[in-house]
Amino acid sequence: MTNKRPVIIDCDPGQDDALMLFLALNAPELNVLGVVAVGGNVPLARTEVNCRILVEMAGRKDVPVFAGCLGPMVEPLFTAEYVHGETGIDGIAFFEPSLPERSKHGVDFIIDTLRDAQDDSVEMVITGPMTNLAMALKKAPDIAAKIKQIAIMGGASFEAGNVTPSAEFNIYVDPHAADIVMKCGRPIVMFGLDVTHKVMTSPEIVDRLNALGSEVAKSCAGMLEFFGQYDAAKYSAEGGPLHDPCTVAWMLKPELFKLKACHIAIETQSELTRGHTAVDFWGVTGKDANAQWAYDVDRDQFFDFLIERIGRYK
């Protein structure tokens, strides 16, 4: 496909990050310029290896993987092995990737890549804490003009938080980074728990993935089986919410989602509500919108699309 859309992916795999990567890496619409890991669901030493494993499994050794920031800008790193397992991607046949580790820091990769790009041209996908992009913007403010849009998994509004009563994990881990990104002035589309909790997995989805037969599809099924154990009990459901693939699914098939322009602010100070995303859904503050907030999704079409795209792996 000509005119592929250039994309930088910034993530912290995580089983749901894994499915996001598989969706992006075989999309003919996208030109994935690189994948940057961040400390988040598990420490950076694991997320960086996980990124290389997943990129290799997708058959995309041409895509470079970089290690970014070890932890948040201010707070100590809070991780989620209790959800994702010790490796972060428990549920797959783990292996040592042959894809090499890059020596360049992930933040420098983001800066250099954006500086080499035309204005308003590169799309960013962030499905972990936003530390890497925030540090890049702080170090090189000029790169903001090169960003076409940022698709973010993070936040919660009408839906309660999943790590504290009011905060979603990615924002909670590094609220100061989220605050910087939300104020960067570039178009942002944000997929928080309000929408990701509407794409719960189920045994039927796992069976459909297994039936596809490829290594990638079976790995997706295995990861969802593991991932769903914690969340199924938490949410009294059959499986867990598939947070991170919402970003790339929207990029490829935007009609799946309903969005609303909102002003979104990040709480960085309060001990009680650190990481809270104040989504002005009803426009009560009078402040200009700085993001599109996803609030609904067609669940059946979302999973049909995801499974069709994973089915392209052989």
ZAKEDREN-787940 format. One record per residue (C-alpha): residue number from 1; residue in three letters; z, y, x. Coordinates in nm, 3 decimals, decimal comma. Layout:
N
<r resi="NUM" resn="Ala" w="Z" v="Y" u="X"/>
...
REM end
This chain:
314
<r resi="1" resn="Met" w="0,000" v="0,000" u="0,000"/>
<r resi="2" resn="Thr" w="-0,090" v="0,342" u="0,132"/>
<r resi="3" resn="Asn" w="0,145" v="0,638" u="0,111"/>
<r resi="4" resn="Lys" w="0,460" v="0,432" u="0,143"/>
<r resi="5" resn="Arg" w="0,774" v="0,639" u="0,092"/>
<r resi="6" resn="Pro" w="0,976" v="0,677" u="0,416"/>
<r resi="7" resn="Val" w="1,338" v="0,568" u="0,370"/>
<r resi="8" resn="Ile" w="1,652" v="0,547" u="0,583"/>
<r resi="9" resn="Ile" w="1,914" v="0,302" u="0,455"/>
<r resi="10" resn="Asp" w="2,282" v="0,356" u="0,537"/>
<r resi="11" resn="Cys" w="2,515" v="0,075" u="0,427"/>
<r resi="12" resn="Asp" w="2,819" v="-0,145" u="0,492"/>
<r resi="13" resn="Pro" w="2,724" v="-0,501" u="0,388"/>
<r resi="14" resn="Gly" w="2,891" v="-0,627" u="0,151"/>
<r resi="15" resn="Gln" w="2,720" v="-0,879" u="-0,076"/>
<r resi="16" resn="Asp" w="2,587" v="-0,610" u="-0,309"/>
<r resi="17" resn="Asp" w="2,452" v="-0,414" u="-0,008"/>
<r resi="18" resn="Ala" w="2,275" v="-0,736" u="0,090"/>
<r resi="19" resn="Leu" w="2,086" v="-0,756" u="-0,237"/>
<r resi="20" resn="Met" w="2,003" v="-0,386" u="-0,206"/>
<r resi="21" resn="Leu" w="1,855" v="-0,452" u="0,139"/>
<r resi="22" resn="Phe" w="1,655" v="-0,751" u="0,020"/>
<r resi="23" resn="Leu" w="1,517" v="-0,537" u="-0,264"/>
<r resi="24" resn="Ala" w="1,420" v="-0,254" u="-0,030"/>
<r resi="25" resn="Leu" w="1,284" v="-0,458" u="0,260"/>
<r resi="26" resn="Asn" w="1,015" v="-0,637" u="0,058"/>
<r resi="27" resn="Ala" w="0,919" v="-0,338" u="-0,156"/>
<r resi="28" resn="Pro" w="0,554" v="-0,245" u="-0,091"/>
<r resi="29" resn="Glu" w="0,636" v="0,107" u="-0,211"/>
<r resi="30" resn="Leu" w="0,881" v="0,177" u="0,073"/>
<r resi="31" resn="Asn" w="0,858" v="0,227" u="0,448"/>
<r resi="32" resn="Val" w="1,209" v="0,147" u="0,574"/>
<r resi="33" resn="Leu" w="1,238" v="0,349" u="0,896"/>
<r resi="34" resn="Gly" w="1,571" v="0,198" u="0,994"/>
<r resi="35" resn="Val" w="1,903" v="0,062" u="0,872"/>
<r resi="36" resn="Val" w="2,229" v="0,223" u="0,983"/>
<r resi="37" resn="Ala" w="2,563" v="0,045" u="0,950"/>
<r resi="38" resn="Val" w="2,898" v="0,211" u="0,885"/>
<r resi="39" resn="Gly" w="3,256" v="0,089" u="0,876"/>
<r resi="40" resn="Gly" w="3,340" v="0,031" u="0,511"/>
<r resi="41" resn="Asn" w="3,362" v="-0,296" u="0,320"/>
<r resi="42" resn="Val" w="3,446" v="-0,456" u="0,655"/>
<r resi="43" resn="Pro" w="3,476" v="-0,297" u="1,003"/>
<r resi="44" resn="Leu" w="3,165" v="-0,171" u="1,183"/>
<r resi="45" resn="Ala" w="3,156" v="-0,466" u="1,424"/>
<r resi="46" resn="Arg" w="3,087" v="-0,685" u="1,121"/>
<r resi="47" resn="Thr" w="2,868" v="-0,453" u="0,912"/>
<r resi="48" resn="Glu" w="2,629" v="-0,395" u="1,203"/>
<r resi="49" resn="Val" w="2,587" v="-0,770" u="1,261"/>
<r resi="50" resn="Asn" w="2,553" v="-0,823" u="0,887"/>
<r resi="51" resn="Cys" w="2,270" v="-0,568" u="0,872"/>
<r resi="52" resn="Arg" w="2,086" v="-0,750" u="1,151"/>
<r resi="53" resn="Ile" w="2,135" v="-1,086" u="0,979"/>
<r resi="54" resn="Leu" w="2,001" v="-0,957" u="0,649"/>
<r resi="55" resn="Val" w="1,706" v="-0,771" u="0,800"/>
<r resi="56" resn="Glu" w="1,616" v="-1,088" u="0,992"/>
<r resi="57" resn="Met" w="1,650" v="-1,304" u="0,680"/>
<r resi="58" resn="Ala" w="1,412" v="-1,065" u="0,503"/>
<r resi="59" resn="Gly" w="1,154" v="-1,129" u="0,775"/>
<r resi="60" resn="Arg" w="1,157" v="-0,765" u="0,883"/>
<r resi="61" resn="Lys" w="1,234" v="-0,774" u="1,256"/>
<r resi="62" resn="Asp" w="1,019" v="-0,463" u="1,283"/>
<r resi="63" resn="Val" w="1,296" v="-0,261" u="1,115"/>
<r resi="64" resn="Pro" w="1,554" v="-0,132" u="1,367"/>
<r resi="65" resn="Val" w="1,928" v="-0,158" u="1,295"/>
<r resi="66" resn="Phe" w="2,181" v="0,089" u="1,435"/>
<r resi="67" resn="Ala" w="2,559" v="0,101" u="1,449"/>
<r resi="68" resn="Gly" w="2,694" v="0,426" u="1,309"/>
<r resi="69" resn="Cys" w="3,049" v="0,550" u="1,267"/>
<r resi="70" resn="Leu" w="3,349" v="0,323" u="1,314"/>
<r resi="71" resn="Gly" w="3,549" v="0,490" u="1,041"/>
<r resi="72" resn="Pro" w="3,599" v="0,796" u="0,825"/>
<r resi="73" resn="Met" w="3,598" v="1,158" u="0,944"/>
<r resi="74" resn="Val" w="3,969" v="1,214" u="0,871"/>
<r resi="75" resn="Glu" w="4,135" v="0,917" u="0,703"/>
<r resi="76" resn="Pro" w="4,207" v="0,577" u="0,861"/>
<r resi="77" resn="Leu" w="3,953" v="0,309" u="0,765"/>
<r resi="78" resn="Phe" w="4,034" v="0,116" u="0,449"/>
<r resi="79" resn="Thr" w="3,836" v="-0,209" u="0,414"/>
<r resi="80" resn="Ala" w="3,777" v="-0,461" u="0,136"/>
<r resi="81" resn="Glu" w="3,786" v="-0,812" u="0,278"/>
<r resi="82" resn="Tyr" w="3,988" v="-0,900" u="-0,033"/>
<r resi="83" resn="Val" w="3,661" v="-0,858" u="-0,228"/>
<r resi="84" resn="His" w="3,387" v="-0,944" u="0,022"/>
<r resi="85" resn="Gly" w="3,555" v="-1,204" u="0,244"/>
<r resi="86" resn="Glu" w="3,621" v="-1,188" u="0,617"/>
<r resi="87" resn="Thr" w="3,252" v="-1,154" u="0,710"/>
<r resi="88" resn="Gly" w="3,168" v="-0,911" u="0,430"/>
<r resi="89" resn="Ile" w="2,881" v="-1,136" u="0,320"/>
<r resi="90" resn="Asp" w="3,071" v="-1,457" u="0,253"/>
<r resi="91" resn="Gly" w="2,859" v="-1,695" u="0,048"/>
<r resi="92" resn="Ile" w="2,565" v="-1,732" u="0,290"/>
<r resi="93" resn="Ala" w="2,504" v="-1,969" u="0,581"/>
<r resi="94" resn="Phe" w="2,622" v="-1,736" u="0,856"/>
<r resi="95" resn="Phe" w="2,426" v="-1,722" u="1,186"/>
<r resi="96" resn="Glu" w="2,399" v="-1,512" u="1,501"/>
<r resi="97" resn="Pro" w="2,093" v="-1,287" u="1,458"/>
<r resi="98" resn="Ser" w="1,823" v="-1,270" u="1,721"/>
<r resi="99" resn="Leu" w="1,734" v="-0,916" u="1,613"/>
<r resi="100" resn="Pro" w="1,870" v="-0,698" u="1,896"/>
<r resi="101" resn="Glu" w="2,147" v="-0,443" u="1,864"/>
<r resi="102" resn="Arg" w="2,016" v="-0,092" u="1,932"/>
<r resi="103" resn="Ser" w="2,201" v="0,124" u="2,185"/>
<r resi="104" resn="Lys" w="2,133" v="0,454" u="2,007"/>
<r resi="105" resn="His" w="2,415" v="0,569" u="1,778"/>
<r resi="106" resn="Gly" w="2,323" v="0,555" u="1,411"/>
<r resi="107" resn="Val" w="2,403" v="0,924" u="1,360"/>
<r resi="108" resn="Asp" w="2,162" v="1,016" u="1,641"/>
<r resi="109" resn="Phe" w="1,897" v="0,791" u="1,486"/>
<r resi="110" resn="Ile" w="1,932" v="0,979" u="1,156"/>
<r resi="111" resn="Ile" w="1,910" v="1,317" u="1,332"/>
<r resi="112" resn="Asp" w="1,614" v="1,224" u="1,553"/>
<r resi="113" resn="Thr" w="1,421" v="1,057" u="1,271"/>
<r resi="114" resn="Leu" w="1,469" v="1,348" u="1,032"/>
<r resi="115" resn="Arg" w="1,382" v="1,607" u="1,298"/>
<r resi="116" resn="Asp" w="1,056" v="1,423" u="1,361"/>
<r resi="117" resn="Ala" w="0,971" v="1,422" u="0,990"/>
<r resi="118" resn="Gln" w="0,805" v="1,681" u="0,771"/>
<r resi="119" resn="Asp" w="1,018" v="1,892" u="0,540"/>
<r resi="120" resn="Asp" w="1,120" v="1,729" u="0,212"/>
<r resi="121" resn="Ser" w="0,978" v="1,390" u="0,310"/>
<r resi="122" resn="Val" w="1,245" v="1,127" u="0,393"/>
<r resi="123" resn="Glu" w="1,453" v="0,955" u="0,127"/>
<r resi="124" resn="Met" w="1,805" v="0,839" u="0,206"/>
<r resi="125" resn="Val" w="1,985" v="0,544" u="0,048"/>
<r resi="126" resn="Ile" w="2,361" v="0,535" u="0,102"/>
<r resi="127" resn="Thr" w="2,561" v="0,242" u="-0,035"/>
<r resi="128" resn="Gly" w="2,875" v="0,272" u="0,176"/>
<r resi="129" resn="Pro" w="3,101" v="0,558" u="0,281"/>
<r resi="130" resn="Met" w="2,888" v="0,865" u="0,360"/>
<r resi="131" resn="Thr" w="3,028" v="0,916" u="0,710"/>
<r resi="132" resn="Asn" w="2,702" v="0,878" u="0,900"/>
<r resi="133" resn="Leu" w="2,499" v="1,133" u="0,705"/>
<r resi="134" resn="Ala" w="2,792" v="1,376" u="0,689"/>
<r resi="135" resn="Met" w="2,834" v="1,361" u="1,067"/>
<r resi="136" resn="Ala" w="2,459" v="1,405" u="1,113"/>
<r resi="137" resn="Leu" w="2,458" v="1,712" u="0,885"/>
<r resi="138" resn="Lys" w="2,758" v="1,855" u="1,066"/>
<r resi="139" resn="Lys" w="2,600" v="1,797" u="1,408"/>
<r resi="140" resn="Ala" w="2,248" v="1,909" u="1,310"/>
<r resi="141" resn="Pro" w="2,244" v="2,119" u="0,990"/>
<r resi="142" resn="Asp" w="1,868" v="2,174" u="1,030"/>
<r resi="143" resn="Ile" w="1,794" v="1,815" u="0,924"/>
<r resi="144" resn="Ala" w="1,888" v="1,882" u="0,561"/>
<r resi="145" resn="Ala" w="1,547" v="2,037" u="0,492"/>
<r resi="146" resn="Lys" w="1,376" v="1,710" u="0,591"/>
<r resi="147" resn="Ile" w="1,555" v="1,507" u="0,321"/>
<r resi="148" resn="Lys" w="1,355" v="1,460" u="0,001"/>
<r resi="149" resn="Gln" w="1,640" v="1,303" u="-0,194"/>
<r resi="150" resn="Ile" w="1,955" v="1,095" u="-0,148"/>
<r resi="151" resn="Ala" w="2,029" v="0,792" u="-0,366"/>
<r resi="152" resn="Ile" w="2,402" v="0,719" u="-0,347"/>
<r resi="153" resn="Met" w="2,620" v="0,441" u="-0,477"/>
<r resi="154" resn="Gly" w="2,960" v="0,596" u="-0,533"/>
<r resi="155" resn="Gly" w="3,200" v="0,760" u="-0,771"/>
<r resi="156" resn="Ala" w="3,332" v="0,712" u="-1,123"/>
<r resi="157" resn="Ser" w="3,373" v="0,938" u="-1,424"/>
<r resi="158" resn="Phe" w="3,426" v="0,786" u="-1,769"/>
<r resi="159" resn="Glu" w="3,490" v="0,453" u="-1,597"/>
<r resi="160" resn="Ala" w="3,818" v="0,432" u="-1,407"/>
<r resi="161" resn="Gly" w="3,828" v="0,392" u="-1,030"/>
<r resi="162" resn="Asn" w="3,817" v="0,049" u="-0,867"/>
<r resi="163" resn="Val" w="4,046" v="0,111" u="-0,568"/>
<r resi="164" resn="Thr" w="4,283" v="0,366" u="-0,723"/>
<r resi="165" resn="Pro" w="4,311" v="0,467" u="-1,091"/>
<r resi="166" resn="Ser" w="4,059" v="0,747" u="-1,036"/>
<r resi="167" resn="Ala" w="3,863" v="0,671" u="-0,717"/>
<r resi="168" resn="Glu" w="3,570" v="0,442" u="-0,644"/>
<r resi="169" resn="Phe" w="3,580" v="0,261" u="-0,307"/>
<r resi="170" resn="Asn" w="3,297" v="0,434" u="-0,116"/>
<r resi="171" resn="Ile" w="3,421" v="0,783" u="-0,199"/>
<r resi="172" resn="Tyr" w="3,786" v="0,689" u="-0,146"/>
<r resi="173" resn="Val" w="3,718" v="0,557" u="0,206"/>
<r resi="174" resn="Asp" w="3,571" v="0,888" u="0,325"/>
<r resi="175" resn="Pro" w="3,611" v="1,168" u="0,071"/>
<r resi="176" resn="His" w="3,556" v="1,437" u="0,337"/>
<r resi="177" resn="Ala" w="3,213" v="1,293" u="0,419"/>
<r resi="178" resn="Ala" w="3,127" v="1,270" u="0,050"/>
<r resi="179" resn="Asp" w="3,227" v="1,635" u="0,007"/>
<r resi="180" resn="Ile" w="2,987" v="1,741" u="0,285"/>
<r resi="181" resn="Val" w="2,696" v="1,539" u="0,145"/>
<r resi="182" resn="Met" w="2,750" v="1,660" u="-0,211"/>
<r resi="183" resn="Lys" w="2,733" v="2,018" u="-0,085"/>
<r resi="184" resn="Cys" w="2,423" v="1,970" u="0,134"/>
<r resi="185" resn="Gly" w="2,186" v="2,129" u="-0,116"/>
<r resi="186" resn="Arg" w="1,939" v="1,842" u="-0,132"/>
<r resi="187" resn="Pro" w="1,849" v="1,643" u="-0,447"/>
<r resi="188" resn="Ile" w="2,107" v="1,370" u="-0,508"/>
<r resi="189" resn="Val" w="2,103" v="1,081" u="-0,755"/>
<r resi="190" resn="Met" w="2,442" v="0,912" u="-0,784"/>
<r resi="191" resn="Phe" w="2,512" v="0,564" u="-0,918"/>
<r resi="192" resn="Gly" w="2,882" v="0,530" u="-0,988"/>
<r resi="193" resn="Leu" w="3,092" v="0,276" u="-1,171"/>
<r resi="194" resn="Asp" w="2,987" v="0,425" u="-1,506"/>
<r resi="195" resn="Val" w="2,651" v="0,254" u="-1,461"/>
<r resi="196" resn="Thr" w="2,718" v="-0,025" u="-1,210"/>
<r resi="197" resn="His" w="2,977" v="-0,181" u="-1,441"/>
<r resi="198" resn="Lys" w="2,692" v="-0,227" u="-1,690"/>
<r resi="199" resn="Val" w="2,508" v="-0,467" u="-1,455"/>
<r resi="200" resn="Met" w="2,760" v="-0,749" u="-1,435"/>
<r resi="201" resn="Thr" w="2,632" v="-1,074" u="-1,288"/>
<r resi="202" resn="Ser" w="2,675" v="-1,405" u="-1,468"/>
<r resi="203" resn="Pro" w="2,631" v="-1,778" u="-1,402"/>
<r resi="204" resn="Glu" w="2,289" v="-1,747" u="-1,569"/>
<r resi="205" resn="Ile" w="2,178" v="-1,483" u="-1,315"/>
<r resi="206" resn="Val" w="2,304" v="-1,701" u="-1,028"/>
<r resi="207" resn="Asp" w="2,112" v="-2,000" u="-1,170"/>
<r resi="208" resn="Arg" w="1,792" v="-1,794" u="-1,200"/>
<r resi="209" resn="Leu" w="1,821" v="-1,686" u="-0,837"/>
<r resi="210" resn="Asn" w="1,891" v="-2,041" u="-0,717"/>
<r resi="211" resn="Ala" w="1,588" v="-2,165" u="-0,909"/>
<r resi="212" resn="Leu" w="1,360" v="-1,938" u="-0,705"/>
<r resi="213" resn="Gly" w="1,414" v="-2,174" u="-0,412"/>
<r resi="214" resn="Ser" w="1,370" v="-1,945" u="-0,109"/>
<r resi="215" resn="Glu" w="1,635" v="-1,900" u="0,158"/>
<r resi="216" resn="Val" w="1,678" v="-1,536" u="0,055"/>
<r resi="217" resn="Ala" w="1,713" v="-1,621" u="-0,314"/>
<r resi="218" resn="Lys" w="1,962" v="-1,901" u="-0,251"/>
<r resi="219" resn="Ser" w="2,160" v="-1,670" u="-0,023"/>
<r resi="220" resn="Cys" w="2,167" v="-1,408" u="-0,301"/>
<r resi="221" resn="Ala" w="2,298" v="-1,671" u="-0,541"/>
<r resi="222" resn="Gly" w="2,563" v="-1,787" u="-0,294"/>
<r resi="223" resn="Met" w="2,681" v="-1,434" u="-0,225"/>
<r resi="224" resn="Leu" w="2,700" v="-1,352" u="-0,595"/>
<r resi="225" resn="Glu" w="2,901" v="-1,665" u="-0,662"/>
<r resi="226" resn="Phe" w="3,154" v="-1,561" u="-0,396"/>
<r resi="227" resn="Phe" w="3,147" v="-1,192" u="-0,487"/>
<r resi="228" resn="Gly" w="3,192" v="-1,266" u="-0,855"/>
<r resi="229" resn="Gln" w="3,516" v="-1,460" u="-0,808"/>
<r resi="230" resn="Tyr" w="3,727" v="-1,152" u="-0,743"/>
<r resi="231" resn="Asp" w="3,557" v="-0,920" u="-0,989"/>
<r resi="232" resn="Ala" w="3,532" v="-1,175" u="-1,270"/>
<r resi="233" resn="Ala" w="3,910" v="-1,202" u="-1,275"/>
<r resi="234" resn="Lys" w="3,953" v="-0,826" u="-1,235"/>
<r resi="235" resn="Tyr" w="3,719" v="-0,728" u="-1,517"/>
<r resi="236" resn="Ser" w="3,769" v="-1,036" u="-1,740"/>
<r resi="237" resn="Ala" w="3,397" v="-1,102" u="-1,708"/>
<r resi="238" resn="Glu" w="3,169" v="-1,387" u="-1,598"/>
<r resi="239" resn="Gly" w="3,077" v="-1,216" u="-1,273"/>
<r resi="240" resn="Gly" w="3,101" v="-0,893" u="-1,077"/>
<r resi="241" resn="Pro" w="2,918" v="-0,559" u="-1,098"/>
<r resi="242" resn="Leu" w="2,606" v="-0,534" u="-0,884"/>
<r resi="243" resn="His" w="2,671" v="-0,182" u="-0,755"/>
<r resi="244" resn="Asp" w="2,444" v="-0,114" u="-0,458"/>
<r resi="245" resn="Pro" w="2,104" v="-0,246" u="-0,577"/>
<r resi="246" resn="Cys" w="2,108" v="0,020" u="-0,850"/>
<r resi="247" resn="Thr" w="2,000" v="0,276" u="-0,589"/>
<r resi="248" resn="Val" w="1,681" v="0,100" u="-0,482"/>
<r resi="249" resn="Ala" w="1,609" v="-0,036" u="-0,830"/>
<r resi="250" resn="Trp" w="1,603" v="0,324" u="-0,953"/>
<r resi="251" resn="Met" w="1,374" v="0,430" u="-0,668"/>
<r resi="252" resn="Leu" w="1,129" v="0,156" u="-0,760"/>
<r resi="253" resn="Lys" w="1,166" v="0,155" u="-1,140"/>
<r resi="254" resn="Pro" w="1,339" v="0,477" u="-1,253"/>
<r resi="255" resn="Glu" w="1,287" v="0,407" u="-1,622"/>
<r resi="256" resn="Leu" w="1,565" v="0,144" u="-1,602"/>
<r resi="257" resn="Phe" w="1,828" v="0,419" u="-1,586"/>
<r resi="258" resn="Lys" w="1,945" v="0,721" u="-1,782"/>
<r resi="259" resn="Leu" w="2,046" v="1,023" u="-1,573"/>
<r resi="260" resn="Lys" w="2,209" v="1,357" u="-1,645"/>
<r resi="261" resn="Ala" w="2,218" v="1,666" u="-1,422"/>
<r resi="262" resn="Cys" w="2,584" v="1,741" u="-1,344"/>
<r resi="263" resn="His" w="2,801" v="1,930" u="-1,101"/>
<r resi="264" resn="Ile" w="2,999" v="1,676" u="-0,899"/>
<r resi="265" resn="Ala" w="3,295" v="1,771" u="-0,679"/>
<r resi="266" resn="Ile" w="3,503" v="1,547" u="-0,452"/>
<r resi="267" resn="Glu" w="3,882" v="1,553" u="-0,431"/>
<r resi="268" resn="Thr" w="3,990" v="1,547" u="-0,064"/>
<r resi="269" resn="Gln" w="4,348" v="1,680" u="-0,072"/>
<r resi="270" resn="Ser" w="4,551" v="1,507" u="-0,341"/>
<r resi="271" resn="Glu" w="4,747" v="1,194" u="-0,248"/>
<r resi="272" resn="Leu" w="4,729" v="1,089" u="-0,613"/>
<r resi="273" resn="Thr" w="4,356" v="1,134" u="-0,672"/>
<r resi="274" resn="Arg" w="4,198" v="1,126" u="-0,324"/>
<r resi="275" resn="Gly" w="3,832" v="1,035" u="-0,355"/>
<r resi="276" resn="His" w="3,809" v="1,126" u="-0,723"/>
<r resi="277" resn="Thr" w="3,460" v="1,237" u="-0,830"/>
<r resi="278" resn="Ala" w="3,494" v="1,525" u="-1,076"/>
<r resi="279" resn="Val" w="3,170" v="1,477" u="-1,272"/>
<r resi="280" resn="Asp" w="3,114" v="1,775" u="-1,502"/>
<r resi="281" resn="Phe" w="2,928" v="1,565" u="-1,758"/>
<r resi="282" resn="Trp" w="2,966" v="1,815" u="-2,042"/>
<r resi="283" resn="Gly" w="2,905" v="2,130" u="-1,836"/>
<r resi="284" resn="Val" w="3,252" v="2,270" u="-1,895"/>
<r resi="285" resn="Thr" w="3,283" v="2,441" u="-1,554"/>
<r resi="286" resn="Gly" w="2,965" v="2,642" u="-1,583"/>
<r resi="287" resn="Lys" w="2,875" v="2,541" u="-1,226"/>
<r resi="288" resn="Asp" w="2,516" v="2,455" u="-1,139"/>
<r resi="289" resn="Ala" w="2,432" v="2,087" u="-1,121"/>
<r resi="290" resn="Asn" w="2,419" v="1,944" u="-0,768"/>
<r resi="291" resn="Ala" w="2,327" v="1,587" u="-0,861"/>
<r resi="292" resn="Gln" w="2,177" v="1,357" u="-1,119"/>
<r resi="293" resn="Trp" w="2,449" v="1,125" u="-1,250"/>
<r resi="294" resn="Ala" w="2,344" v="0,778" u="-1,372"/>
<r resi="295" resn="Tyr" w="2,529" v="0,688" u="-1,689"/>
<r resi="296" resn="Asp" w="2,331" v="0,403" u="-1,850"/>
<r resi="297" resn="Val" w="2,099" v="0,117" u="-1,755"/>
<r resi="298" resn="Asp" w="1,895" v="-0,150" u="-1,930"/>
<r resi="299" resn="Arg" w="2,085" v="-0,454" u="-1,799"/>
<r resi="300" resn="Asp" w="1,833" v="-0,721" u="-1,898"/>
<r resi="301" resn="Gln" w="1,536" v="-0,534" u="-1,752"/>
<r resi="302" resn="Phe" w="1,737" v="-0,454" u="-1,439"/>
<r resi="303" resn="Phe" w="1,805" v="-0,821" u="-1,368"/>
<r resi="304" resn="Asp" w="1,450" v="-0,925" u="-1,464"/>
<r resi="305" resn="Phe" w="1,318" v="-0,672" u="-1,212"/>
<r resi="306" resn="Leu" w="1,566" v="-0,774" u="-0,940"/>
<r resi="307" resn="Ile" w="1,488" v="-1,143" u="-0,981"/>
<r resi="308" resn="Glu" w="1,112" v="-1,080" u="-0,987"/>
<r resi="309" resn="Arg" w="1,133" v="-0,889" u="-0,659"/>
<r resi="310" resn="Ile" w="1,363" v="-1,145" u="-0,493"/>
<r resi="311" resn="Gly" w="1,117" v="-1,408" u="-0,616"/>
<r resi="312" resn="Arg" w="0,853" v="-1,260" u="-0,385"/>
<r resi="313" resn="Tyr" w="1,037" v="-1,402" u="-0,086"/>
<r resi="314" resn="Lys" w="0,901" v="-1,742" u="0,017"/>
REM end
